[in-house]
Structure formats: C-alpha cells, structure tokens
Amino acid sequence: MSITELKNRYLGPKEFYGKTARIAIPLALQSMLMSAQSTIDTLMVSWIGMVSAVGTAAQIDILCGNINFGFMGGIGMFSAQFFGAKDYRNLKRCMGFCLLLAIGNGLVWFLLASLFGRQILTFYIKDPEVIHYGLQYLSISRFNLIVSAIGFGFSTMYRNTQQPKTALKVSIFTSLMNVSLNALLIFGLGPIPSLGVRGAALATVIANCLSGIVLCTHAFVTKQPFVGSFKEMFSLDRNFVLPILGKMWPLMVNETIFGFGQTLFVKAFGQLGKVQMDAYYIGNQIFNLSTFIIFGYGNAIQILLGTSLGKGKIEEALQECRYHLGLGGVISAVLVVLLMTLARPLVYVFHVTDPLTMDLAVKIIYVFAVKVSLRMFNFMIFCILRSGGDAKIIQFLDAGLEWMVGLTSAFACVNLFHMKNIALVLLVTQLEQLVRMILGMHRVRQNIWAKDLTKLVA
C-alpha cells in the first residue's frame, strides 16, 4: 500500500477530528480526574506510610468497578445507538436498567466486604500491619461501593448521549472535594482529629455521595432524554431486557473474570514483600494517571461509532474506525515518550524514604511505558467491537488472554523461576498485551462488529 493510500485510509478530514475532540477531550479529562483522585489518595496515605494497606483494601473496589464497567459497556452498546436513532423511550429504560444493575452489584460487594473483609485482605497479602490498617480503611470505604454506583450510572448515560462536559464538570467538583476532605480528615485540623486511613476512606465516600446527588439532580432539572417517570424508566419487559442481556452477559462475565485476574496479579506480586508492593502501587498509580487519554478516547470511539451504526450508516462507521486507528497510533507514541520522560520526577512527588522502593518504582514506570502503548490499541479494539455488539470475542481477548498468558507468566516468574525484581516480572507479563493486540486487530479488520443493534429491541 502506497503512502497516499495509507493517508487516505487512516487520516481523516478536519470534521472528523473536530467531532472526535468534542467527545474525547471531556471524557479524557473526566477519566484523568478519576485517576487523579485515586493517585492523590495514594500520595496522601504515602505520607503516613499506608500505601500497601489502602492499595490492598482497594482491590474490592476494583472488583466491583470492573463488573459495573461490564454492565455499563452492555448498556452503552444500546443507549448510544438508541440516542442516534432518537428512540428516547428505550433510552429511558436503559437508564433504569443501568441503575438497577449498578446498585445491585454495589450491594453484593458491600455485603462481601462487611462479612469477609479480613479473609479477602489476607488472600492478597500476609503482612499483619497491612491487614490491620487495610481493615480500618475498608470499614468505611465499603459504603462507597453503593454510593459510587449511582453516580457511575448517571455519568455513563451523560457520555452515551454525547454530553461528556456535564460529567466532566461534576468530576472536577468531586476531585476538589476529595482532595480537600483528604487533607482535612487524614491529617486533622483544629478540633477535627487526624483519622489516618479512615479519613482517606471517609473523604472518598462523602465526595462520591455529593457527586451522585449533583448528577441526578441535574438530569431531572434539565429534563435529560434518558430520565423520566418511574414507569418510563423501570418498565423493563422481557422483549427489552433479553436482547440487552444477550449482548451484555459476555461483557459482564469478562469483566468479572478479568477484574479478579487483576487482583491475582497483586497476590502474585505480594509474595515479593512490602517494599516491592509499595513500589508497585506507586508505579501503578502513575500508570493509571497516564491512561486517562486511553479510556477517554476509547469511550469516545464507542459512542461515536455506536451513534453512526444506530443511524444505519455502516460504511461511514467502518471508515471512521480506520481513522481512529491512525489517530490512536499517534497518541500512543506521545504517551510513551511522556511517561518515560516524567517517570523519576513523578515518583519524587510521593513521600518515599527508601531508595530501593524509589528505584523500583521508576523502573516499573519504564515497563508501564511499554504497556501503555499496547494498552492504547487494545482498549480501542474493545471499544470498536463493543460499539456494534461484538462482545463474545472480547471474553477471549481480555479475560482469556489475561489468565492464559498474563497470570501464568506472573506466577511462573515468581514461583517457578524465583524472580525477585518486580519490574522484570512486570516486563515479562506484557506478552499478554502483545498477543491481545495482534489477535484483536485481526478481529476488527473482519468488520463483523459493524451492526445496527436498534433492530434487536422491540
């Protein structure tokens, strides 16, 4: 293929980039604020030496959040297309179904955290001090599992109706509240006592509670197309629910298995000791902060392609997909350079007195620079496939390869080859991302995913 043909295939017109930027930039900024909120939590608890305690307790939030992500991905397939087709009746029902699933999932994990918190923490790490303070954090943070579900549901619907700026503004408010409350409750001020890790958990719960209230209130006051009366939102007959569940369950199963797999990496690395884990949690928080562009842009891809497919513009969606892949390559290269350049300065921000921990954290970020380039394309692939409901293959590409390649290599490095350097172990596990990208790109090029889902719902 000639250079001219490549340009025509992968470089879009100005209108394409303008439309993409209007959706992707607010989504990316919102994702950045969510990542920043977690990073600031880690930063502040690093000043009181509680990085591993909070990081280990947060594995429950990760598991709950991944399942919610599966729910929202399934709802998002249909809601973006209903919005494109201007089918507001079914869009409202998507909102009701979304809330039921998110709150139900939050309640399940709240009960698990309440009844089996110690057993869950002990599963990941054996250090008594880490478990003790992790339980203190979990005793309050478990309420966030329910509170955040409501805000997550409304935020998802704002994005799928191409109103990311609303969710972004609320995220800014939430982040500012969280930072202020963290400083106040972790360290104390005047008559307010220092609550330590409990303060970090309480700050997160209060901030997310306020976020949910603002998102919900705004939706009803401004009469958003995805909200209505109780009957309009929750009249969920089988003709509506079953087609969505048919497309959703592969994502739900995938995110459950994938989320649990992500926490098993923590178990594998936890065998290397507290110093290695402190370095990992710091490096991982910086990596997560760098992925805001990946998640923001990927979600924008799903919304934009889903809207085109809902309008029946299949060929237009296929061409836009190729433009997105070209733009993704450029973004990926920029992210790698930034992450490697800023690795050491970012680690210095955390209060790390042990030089070994600091050195390990920097090396881990270098490894994550490799991961971010591959993760960029992999998340784009998943969002492209989800936009048209091609969800079953994602189970294999995501959770399947995580368990077959990623986790197998992680436990083999630690238990079979007795590697002691966590950065080297992480580098080996990136084989998972490479295999996923190769197979995923093949699936995208088959164009099986490009379907109009609105025809499936009566």
C-alpha positions as CSV (number, residue, x, y, z in Angstrom):
1,M,0.0,0.0,0.0
2,S,1.4,3.4,-1.0
3,I,1.9,6.3,1.3
4,T,-1.0,8.2,-0.4
5,E,-3.3,5.2,0.1
6,L,-2.3,4.9,3.8
7,K,-3.0,8.6,4.3
8,N,-6.4,8.3,2.7
9,R,-7.2,5.2,4.7
10,Y,-6.0,6.3,8.2
11,L,-6.0,10.2,8.1
12,G,-9.5,11.7,8.4
13,P,-10.8,15.1,7.4
14,K,-10.9,18.1,9.8
15,E,-14.5,17.5,10.5
16,F,-13.7,14.0,11.9
17,Y,-11.1,15.3,14.3
18,G,-13.3,18.1,15.4
19,K,-16.2,15.8,16.2
20,T,-13.9,13.3,17.9
21,A,-12.3,16.1,20.0
22,R,-15.7,17.4,21.3
23,I,-16.4,14.0,22.7
24,A,-13.0,12.6,23.6
25,I,-11.4,15.6,25.4
26,P,-14.1,16.0,28.1
27,L,-14.2,12.2,28.5
28,A,-10.4,12.1,28.8
29,L,-10.4,14.9,31.3
30,Q,-13.0,13.2,33.4
31,S,-11.0,10.0,33.3
32,M,-7.9,11.9,34.3
33,L,-9.8,13.4,37.3
34,M,-10.9,10.0,38.4
35,S,-7.4,8.6,38.1
36,A,-6.0,11.7,39.8
37,Q,-8.4,11.2,42.7
38,S,-7.0,7.7,43.3
39,T,-3.5,8.9,42.8
40,I,-3.9,11.7,45.3
41,D,-5.3,9.2,47.8
42,T,-2.2,7.1,47.4
43,L,0.0,10.2,47.6
44,M,-1.5,11.4,50.8
45,V,-1.5,8.0,52.5
46,S,2.1,7.6,51.4
47,W,2.9,10.5,53.8
48,I,1.6,8.3,56.7
49,G,3.2,5.1,55.4
50,M,-0.1,3.3,54.4
51,V,0.3,2.8,50.7
52,S,0.1,-1.0,50.8
53,A,-2.8,-1.0,53.3
54,V,-5.0,1.2,51.1
55,G,-3.9,-0.3,47.9
56,T,-4.8,-3.9,49.1
57,A,-8.1,-2.8,50.5
58,A,-8.9,-1.1,47.2
59,Q,-8.9,-4.4,45.4
60,I,-12.6,-4.8,46.4
61,D,-13.4,-1.5,44.7
62,I,-11.6,-2.7,41.6
63,L,-13.6,-5.9,41.5
64,C,-16.9,-4.1,42.0
65,G,-15.9,-1.4,39.5
66,N,-14.9,-3.9,36.8
67,I,-18.3,-5.6,37.0
68,N,-20.0,-2.2,36.8
69,F,-17.9,-1.5,33.8
70,G,-19.2,-4.7,32.1
71,F,-22.8,-3.6,32.9
72,M,-22.2,-0.1,31.5
73,G,-20.4,-1.4,28.4
74,G,-23.5,-3.5,27.6
75,I,-25.9,-0.7,28.3
76,G,-23.7,1.6,26.3
77,M,-23.9,-0.5,23.2
78,F,-27.7,0.1,23.1
79,S,-28.0,3.6,24.7
80,A,-25.6,5.2,22.2
81,Q,-27.5,3.6,19.3
82,F,-30.9,4.5,20.7
83,F,-29.7,8.1,21.1
84,G,-28.5,8.0,17.5
85,A,-31.9,6.7,16.4
86,K,-33.7,9.3,18.6
87,D,-35.5,6.4,20.4
88,Y,-35.9,8.2,23.8
89,R,-38.4,5.7,25.1
90,N,-35.9,2.9,25.1
91,L,-33.2,5.3,26.2
92,K,-35.1,6.0,29.4
93,R,-35.4,2.2,30.0
94,C,-31.7,1.9,29.5
95,M,-31.2,4.4,32.4
96,G,-33.5,2.4,34.7
97,F,-31.9,-0.9,33.9
98,C,-28.4,0.7,34.3
99,L,-29.3,1.9,37.9
100,L,-30.8,-1.5,38.9
101,L,-27.7,-3.4,37.8
102,A,-25.2,-0.9,39.3
103,I,-26.9,-0.6,42.7
104,G,-27.4,-4.4,42.9
105,N,-23.8,-5.0,42.2
106,G,-22.7,-2.5,44.8
107,L,-24.9,-4.2,47.4
108,V,-23.4,-7.6,46.8
109,W,-19.8,-6.3,47.2
110,F,-20.8,-4.3,50.3
111,L,-22.0,-7.5,51.9
112,L,-18.9,-9.3,50.9
113,A,-16.7,-6.6,52.3
114,S,-18.7,-6.4,55.5
115,L,-18.7,-10.2,56.2
116,F,-15.4,-11.3,54.7
117,G,-13.2,-8.3,54.7
118,R,-10.3,-9.9,56.7
119,Q,-10.3,-13.0,54.6
120,I,-10.2,-11.0,51.4
121,L,-7.2,-8.9,52.5
122,T,-5.4,-12.0,53.9
123,F,-5.9,-13.6,50.5
124,Y,-3.7,-10.9,48.8
125,I,-1.1,-10.3,51.4
126,K,0.0,-11.8,54.8
127,D,1.6,-8.8,56.4
128,P,-0.3,-8.2,59.8
129,E,0.2,-4.5,59.8
130,V,-1.1,-4.1,56.2
131,I,-4.2,-6.2,57.1
132,H,-4.9,-4.2,60.3
133,Y,-4.9,-0.8,58.6
134,G,-6.5,-2.2,55.4
135,L,-9.5,-3.2,57.6
136,Q,-9.7,0.2,59.0
137,Y,-9.9,1.7,55.5
138,L,-12.4,-1.0,54.4
139,S,-14.7,-0.4,57.4
140,I,-15.7,3.0,55.8
141,S,-14.8,2.6,52.1
142,R,-17.3,-0.3,51.7
143,F,-20.1,2.3,51.7
144,N,-18.6,3.8,48.6
145,L,-19.4,0.6,46.7
146,I,-23.1,1.6,46.8
147,V,-22.8,5.3,46.7
148,S,-20.5,5.4,43.6
149,A,-22.8,3.1,41.7
150,I,-25.5,5.8,41.3
151,G,-23.1,8.4,40.1
152,F,-21.4,5.9,37.8
153,G,-24.8,5.1,36.2
154,F,-25.8,8.7,35.5
155,S,-22.3,9.6,34.3
156,T,-22.4,6.7,31.8
157,M,-25.7,8.0,30.3
158,Y,-24.4,11.5,30.0
159,R,-21.5,10.2,28.0
160,N,-23.6,7.9,25.8
161,T,-25.9,10.9,24.9
162,Q,-22.8,12.9,23.9
163,Q,-22.9,15.2,26.9
164,P,-19.5,14.5,28.4
165,K,-19.0,18.1,29.6
166,T,-21.6,17.7,32.2
167,A,-20.0,14.6,33.7
168,L,-16.6,16.4,33.5
169,K,-17.8,19.4,35.5
170,V,-19.1,17.1,38.2
171,S,-15.8,15.2,38.2
172,I,-13.9,18.5,38.8
173,F,-16.2,19.2,41.8
174,T,-15.8,15.7,43.1
175,S,-12.0,15.8,42.8
176,L,-11.7,19.1,44.6
177,M,-14.0,17.9,47.4
178,N,-12.0,14.7,47.7
179,V,-8.6,16.5,47.9
180,S,-9.9,19.0,50.5
181,L,-11.5,16.4,52.6
182,N,-8.4,14.1,52.4
183,A,-6.2,16.9,53.7
184,L,-8.7,17.7,56.5
185,L,-9.6,14.1,57.6
186,I,-6.3,12.3,57.1
187,F,-4.1,14.8,58.9
188,G,-6.7,16.7,61.1
189,L,-7.1,20.4,61.6
190,G,-8.0,22.3,64.8
191,P,-10.9,20.5,66.5
192,I,-11.0,17.8,63.8
193,P,-8.9,14.9,64.8
194,S,-6.5,13.0,62.5
195,L,-8.3,9.9,61.2
196,G,-5.4,8.5,59.1
197,V,-6.6,5.8,56.7
198,R,-10.1,6.1,57.9
199,G,-10.0,9.7,56.9
200,A,-9.0,8.8,53.3
201,A,-11.9,6.4,53.1
202,L,-14.4,8.9,54.5
203,A,-13.3,11.6,52.2
204,T,-13.9,9.4,49.2
205,V,-17.4,8.3,50.3
206,I,-18.5,11.9,51.0
207,A,-17.2,13.2,47.7
208,N,-18.8,10.4,45.6
209,C,-22.1,10.9,47.5
210,L,-22.2,14.5,46.6
211,S,-21.3,13.7,43.0
212,G,-24.2,11.3,42.7
213,I,-26.7,13.9,44.1
214,V,-25.5,16.6,41.7
215,L,-25.6,14.3,38.6
216,C,-29.1,13.0,39.5
217,T,-30.5,16.5,40.3
218,H,-29.1,18.0,37.1
219,A,-30.6,15.2,35.0
220,F,-34.1,15.7,36.3
221,V,-34.0,19.5,36.5
222,T,-32.7,19.8,32.9
223,K,-35.1,17.0,31.7
224,Q,-32.4,14.9,30.1
225,P,-33.7,12.5,27.4
226,F,-32.6,9.5,29.4
227,V,-34.7,10.2,32.6
228,G,-38.4,10.2,33.1
229,S,-41.1,8.9,35.4
230,F,-40.6,5.8,37.4
231,K,-42.8,3.8,35.0
232,E,-40.9,5.1,31.9
233,M,-37.5,4.1,33.4
234,F,-38.4,0.8,35.0
235,S,-41.0,-0.8,32.7
236,L,-38.5,-3.5,31.8
237,D,-40.3,-6.3,29.9
238,R,-38.5,-9.3,28.5
239,N,-38.6,-8.0,25.0
240,F,-36.4,-5.2,26.1
241,V,-34.2,-6.9,28.7
242,L,-33.3,-10.2,27.0
243,P,-31.7,-8.7,23.9
244,I,-29.6,-6.4,26.1
245,L,-28.6,-9.2,28.4
246,G,-27.7,-11.3,25.4
247,K,-25.1,-8.8,24.4
248,M,-24.2,-7.8,28.0
249,W,-23.5,-11.1,29.6
250,P,-20.2,-11.8,27.8
251,L,-19.0,-8.3,28.9
252,M,-20.3,-8.9,32.5
253,V,-18.6,-12.3,32.7
254,N,-15.4,-11.0,31.1
255,E,-15.1,-8.0,33.4
256,T,-15.8,-10.2,36.5
257,I,-13.1,-12.7,35.5
258,F,-10.8,-10.0,34.3
259,G,-11.2,-8.0,37.4
260,F,-10.5,-10.9,39.6
261,G,-7.5,-11.7,37.5
262,Q,-6.2,-8.2,38.0
263,T,-6.3,-8.7,41.7
264,L,-4.5,-12.0,41.4
265,F,-1.5,-10.1,39.9
266,V,-1.5,-8.4,43.3
267,K,-1.4,-11.8,45.0
268,A,1.5,-12.9,42.8
269,F,3.5,-9.7,43.4
270,G,2.5,-9.7,47.1
271,Q,4.8,-12.7,47.6
272,L,7.8,-10.4,46.8
273,G,7.3,-8.4,50.0
274,K,6.1,-5.0,51.2
275,V,9.0,-3.0,49.6
276,Q,8.2,-4.4,46.2
277,M,4.5,-3.8,46.7
278,D,4.9,-0.2,47.8
279,A,6.9,0.4,44.6
280,Y,4.2,-1.4,42.5
281,Y,1.3,0.6,44.0
282,I,3.2,3.9,43.4
283,G,4.2,2.9,39.8
284,N,0.7,1.6,39.1
285,Q,-1.0,4.8,40.3
286,I,1.2,6.9,37.9
287,F,0.4,4.5,35.1
288,N,-3.3,4.8,35.8
289,L,-3.0,8.5,35.7
290,S,-1.4,8.2,32.3
291,T,-4.3,6.1,30.9
292,F,-6.9,8.8,31.1
293,I,-6.4,9.5,27.4
294,I,-6.7,5.8,26.6
295,F,-10.0,5.4,28.4
296,G,-11.4,8.8,27.4
297,Y,-10.6,8.3,23.7
298,G,-11.7,4.7,23.7
299,N,-15.1,5.5,25.2
300,A,-15.5,8.3,22.7
301,I,-14.8,5.8,19.9
302,Q,-17.6,3.5,21.2
303,I,-20.1,6.4,21.5
304,L,-19.3,7.9,18.0
305,L,-19.3,4.5,16.2
306,G,-22.4,3.4,18.0
307,T,-24.2,6.6,17.0
308,S,-23.3,6.1,13.4
309,L,-24.4,2.4,13.5
310,G,-27.7,3.4,15.2
311,K,-28.4,5.7,12.3
312,G,-27.7,2.7,9.9
313,K,-24.5,4.3,8.5
314,I,-22.4,1.1,8.4
315,E,-19.8,2.2,5.8
316,E,-19.3,5.5,7.5
317,A,-18.6,3.7,10.8
318,L,-16.1,1.4,9.1
319,Q,-14.2,4.4,7.6
320,E,-14.3,6.2,10.9
321,C,-12.9,3.1,12.6
322,R,-9.8,3.3,10.3
323,Y,-9.4,7.0,11.1
324,H,-9.5,6.2,14.8
325,L,-6.7,3.6,14.5
326,G,-4.5,6.1,12.7
327,L,-5.0,8.7,15.4
328,G,-4.5,6.1,18.1
329,G,-1.0,5.3,16.8
330,V,0.0,9.0,17.2
331,I,-1.5,9.3,20.7
332,S,0.2,6.1,21.7
333,A,3.7,7.3,20.7
334,V,3.2,10.6,22.6
335,L,2.1,8.8,25.8
336,V,5.2,6.5,25.8
337,V,7.6,9.5,25.5
338,L,5.8,11.4,28.2
339,L,5.7,8.5,30.7
340,M,9.4,7.6,30.2
341,T,10.5,11.3,30.5
342,L,8.5,12.1,33.6
343,A,9.0,8.8,35.5
344,R,11.5,9.9,38.0
345,P,10.0,13.4,38.8
346,L,6.6,11.8,39.3
347,V,8.0,9.2,41.8
348,Y,9.7,12.0,43.8
349,V,6.3,13.5,44.5
350,F,5.5,10.6,46.7
351,H,6.9,10.6,50.2
352,V,9.3,7.6,49.7
353,T,12.3,7.5,52.0
354,D,13.6,4.0,51.0
355,P,15.9,4.4,48.0
356,L,15.2,0.8,46.9
357,T,11.5,1.5,46.7
358,M,12.0,4.7,44.7
359,D,14.3,3.0,42.2
360,L,12.0,0.1,41.8
361,A,9.0,2.5,41.2
362,V,10.9,4.3,38.4
363,K,11.8,1.0,36.7
364,I,8.2,-0.1,37.0
365,I,7.0,3.1,35.2
366,Y,9.5,2.4,32.4
367,V,7.9,-1.1,32.0
368,F,4.4,0.5,32.1
369,A,5.5,2.8,29.2
370,V,5.7,-0.3,27.1
371,K,2.3,-1.4,28.4
372,V,0.6,1.9,27.7
373,S,1.5,1.7,24.0
374,L,-0.1,-1.7,23.7
375,R,-3.0,-0.9,26.0
376,M,-3.9,2.0,23.9
377,F,-4.6,-0.2,20.9
378,N,-6.2,-2.9,22.9
379,F,-8.7,-0.7,24.6
380,M,-9.5,0.9,21.2
381,I,-10.1,-2.5,19.8
382,F,-12.5,-3.4,22.6
383,C,-14.5,-0.2,22.2
384,I,-14.7,-0.7,18.4
385,L,-16.1,-4.2,18.9
386,R,-18.5,-3.1,21.7
387,S,-19.9,-0.3,19.5
388,G,-21.6,-2.9,17.3
389,G,-22.3,-5.6,20.0
390,D,-19.4,-8.0,19.0
391,A,-18.9,-8.8,22.7
392,K,-18.3,-12.5,22.9
393,I,-14.9,-12.4,21.3
394,I,-13.9,-9.8,24.0
395,Q,-14.1,-12.5,26.6
396,F,-11.3,-14.4,25.0
397,L,-9.2,-11.4,24.1
398,D,-9.5,-9.8,27.5
399,A,-10.0,-12.2,30.4
400,G,-9.0,-15.3,28.4
401,L,-5.6,-14.0,27.5
402,E,-5.1,-12.4,30.9
403,W,-5.4,-15.9,32.6
404,M,-3.7,-17.9,29.9
405,V,-0.7,-15.6,29.2
406,G,-0.6,-12.7,31.8
407,L,-1.3,-14.6,35.1
408,T,0.5,-17.7,34.0
409,S,3.7,-15.8,33.3
410,A,3.4,-13.8,36.5
411,F,3.1,-16.8,38.8
412,A,5.7,-18.7,36.8
413,C,8.2,-15.8,37.2
414,V,7.6,-15.6,41.0
415,N,7.1,-19.2,42.0
416,L,8.9,-21.2,39.3
417,F,11.8,-19.0,38.2
418,H,12.0,-17.3,41.6
419,M,12.5,-13.8,40.2
420,K,12.8,-11.2,42.9
421,N,12.7,-8.0,40.9
422,I,9.1,-6.9,40.4
423,A,10.0,-4.7,37.4
424,L,11.4,-7.7,35.5
425,V,8.3,-9.8,36.3
426,L,6.1,-7.0,35.0
427,L,8.0,-6.8,31.8
428,V,7.6,-10.5,31.1
429,T,3.8,-10.2,31.7
430,Q,3.4,-7.6,28.9
431,L,3.5,-10.5,26.5
432,E,-0.2,-10.7,27.3
433,Q,-0.8,-7.2,25.8
434,L,1.1,-8.0,22.6
435,V,-0.8,-11.2,21.9
436,R,-4.1,-9.4,22.6
437,M,-3.3,-6.6,20.2
438,I,-2.3,-9.0,17.3
439,L,-5.5,-11.1,17.6
440,G,-7.7,-8.1,18.3
441,M,-6.6,-6.2,15.2
442,H,-7.4,-9.3,13.1
443,R,-10.9,-9.3,14.5
444,V,-11.5,-5.6,13.9
445,R,-10.4,-6.0,10.2
446,Q,-13.0,-8.7,9.7
447,N,-15.8,-6.0,10.1
448,I,-18.1,-8.5,11.9
449,W,-18.7,-5.9,14.6
450,A,-20.4,-3.3,12.4
451,K,-24.1,-3.9,13.1
452,D,-27.2,-1.8,13.9
453,L,-28.4,-3.1,17.4
454,T,-31.6,-1.0,17.5
455,K,-33.3,-3.6,15.3
456,L,-32.9,-6.2,18.1
457,V,-35.2,-4.4,20.5
458,A,-38.9,-4.3,20.0
